[in-house]
Amino acid sequence: MDFNLSYLVRENIKNLSPYTTARHEFTGEASVMLDANENAAGSPVSLDINDFHETLNRYPDPLQIKLKERIGAIKGVPVENIFAGNGSDEAIDVLMRIFCEPGVDNIITLPPTYGMYGVCAAINNIRVKEVPLNAAYQMDIQAIADQVDDYTKLIFICSPNNPTGNSIARQDIEIILNNFDGIVVIDEAYINYARQKTFAQDIAEYPNLVVMQTLSKAWGLAALRLGLAFASKEIISLMNNVKYPYNINEATQQLALHGLKNVMQINNWTKTTIEQREWLENELQPLPMVEEIYPSDANFLLVKMKNAEEVFTFLQTKGIIVRSRTKTKGCEGCLRITVGTAAENKKLIETLKTYNPTV
Ligand SMILES: Cc1ncc(COP(=O)(O)O)c(C=O)c1O
């Protein structure tokens, strides 16, 4: 046998820079996790195996109709316009597999932005055209228009944007929706924290619009892995044809149905998180290492610091994990800090006050 693994692996997979999280990189004891933009306040359901009386011998509903009925009632979107994925990451992947011919078509992303668009494109062997956001982290419409060609199938707009935190101007998104002949994907993972209104109700108006949301953030259900996409019924039908048949397992469907009953609880937590975001901003402002705090419409703050990498390591030694963005183009010298509980935010500030720079 002449087995050679490297010879078998696709070239784009050999060259892949995989998605990494702070939790891939950190192995110690962490007491405060401010790295992944989860809902620090808690979860509307918890898993107690002894209380879970579903039998699991049957496959789950492949189209998750009950779940979509509840989501539809909350979001004001008909069931046939809703896709449920194993996290919004599945929706990103499915969209690329539907619309992009590997090695031929391309997508546009607007860095600095969520890393999975690029990773997913690399896995699918799809070219990414990056059109950087401007200094105010808004879209450069002309630069986007200049990059669009006959092979551009998808534009990913993340609003509020990760890692910068700001919403993208609504009128600029409308210009793209009205002028781009491909699919415009608006990733609204953090929309619950935003002053700006969702585009979910605009899917009837724009046949080229896909809006993504997730239960991983404000809904406090990151562990369930449930992402959503809202679009025309034609696009949703394509997404359902391409996804794995039973992509949302029964436990997730049942627990999400329970969690989605607690709209009031989620709204209260969201309000508290926004108050805590303001508290954190006010407390960070006077600290000597803080140079700039960017305006946030999300549950995290992008903060430019002197010695950012050193501050990051210092916090890690104190068991506080934040996300370093110092190596991300457009975010040099920045840490991304998730808004935690009041106690966690206080601990972060008190710890930062004890930091002594080595230089
Ligand atoms: C902008 C953005 N989109 C999507 C996701 C992924 O969400 P999910 O947990 O639903 O895969 C994240 C997670 O951090 C995110 O920041």
Ligand as a Chemical Component Dictionary entry (heavy atoms), coordinates in Angstrom:
data_LIG
# 
_chem_comp.id                   LIG 
_chem_comp.type                 NON-POLYMER 
_chem_comp.pdbx_formal_charge   0 
_chem_comp.three_letter_code    LIG 
# 
loop_
_chem_comp_atom.comp_id 
_chem_comp_atom.atom_id 
_chem_comp_atom.alt_atom_id 
_chem_comp_atom.type_symbol 
_chem_comp_atom.charge 
_chem_comp_atom.model_Cartn_x 
_chem_comp_atom.model_Cartn_y 
_chem_comp_atom.model_Cartn_z 
_chem_comp_atom.pdbx_ordinal 
LIG C1 C1 C 0 -21.669 37.620 14.322 1  
LIG C2 C2 C 0 -21.847 36.208 14.703 2  
LIG N1 N1 N 0 -22.568 35.415 13.918 3  
LIG C3 C3 C 0 -22.773 34.134 14.236 4  
LIG C4 C4 C 0 -22.213 33.588 15.372 5  
LIG C5 C5 C 0 -22.396 32.132 15.641 6  
LIG O1 O1 O 0 -23.573 31.880 16.230 7  
LIG P1 P1 P 0 -24.048 30.390 16.524 8  
LIG O2 O2 O 0 -23.683 30.102 17.927 9  
LIG O3 O3 O 0 -25.504 30.455 16.277 10 
LIG O4 O4 O 0 -23.341 29.482 15.533 11 
LIG C6 C6 C 0 -21.456 34.369 16.217 12 
LIG C7 C7 C 0 -20.840 33.796 17.420 13 
LIG O5 O5 O 0 -20.016 34.338 18.081 14 
LIG C8 C8 C 0 -21.261 35.717 15.872 15 
LIG O6 O6 O 0 -20.510 36.531 16.631 16 
# 
loop_
_chem_comp_bond.comp_id 
_chem_comp_bond.atom_id_1 
_chem_comp_bond.atom_id_2 
_chem_comp_bond.value_order 
_chem_comp_bond.pdbx_ordinal 
LIG C1 C2 SING 1  
LIG C2 N1 SING 2  
LIG C2 C8 DOUB 3  
LIG N1 C3 DOUB 4  
LIG C3 C4 SING 5  
LIG C4 C5 SING 6  
LIG C4 C6 DOUB 7  
LIG C5 O1 SING 8  
LIG O1 P1 SING 9  
LIG P1 O2 DOUB 10 
LIG P1 O3 SING 11 
LIG P1 O4 SING 12 
LIG C6 C7 SING 13 
LIG C6 C8 SING 14 
LIG C7 O5 DOUB 15 
LIG C8 O6 SING 16 
# 
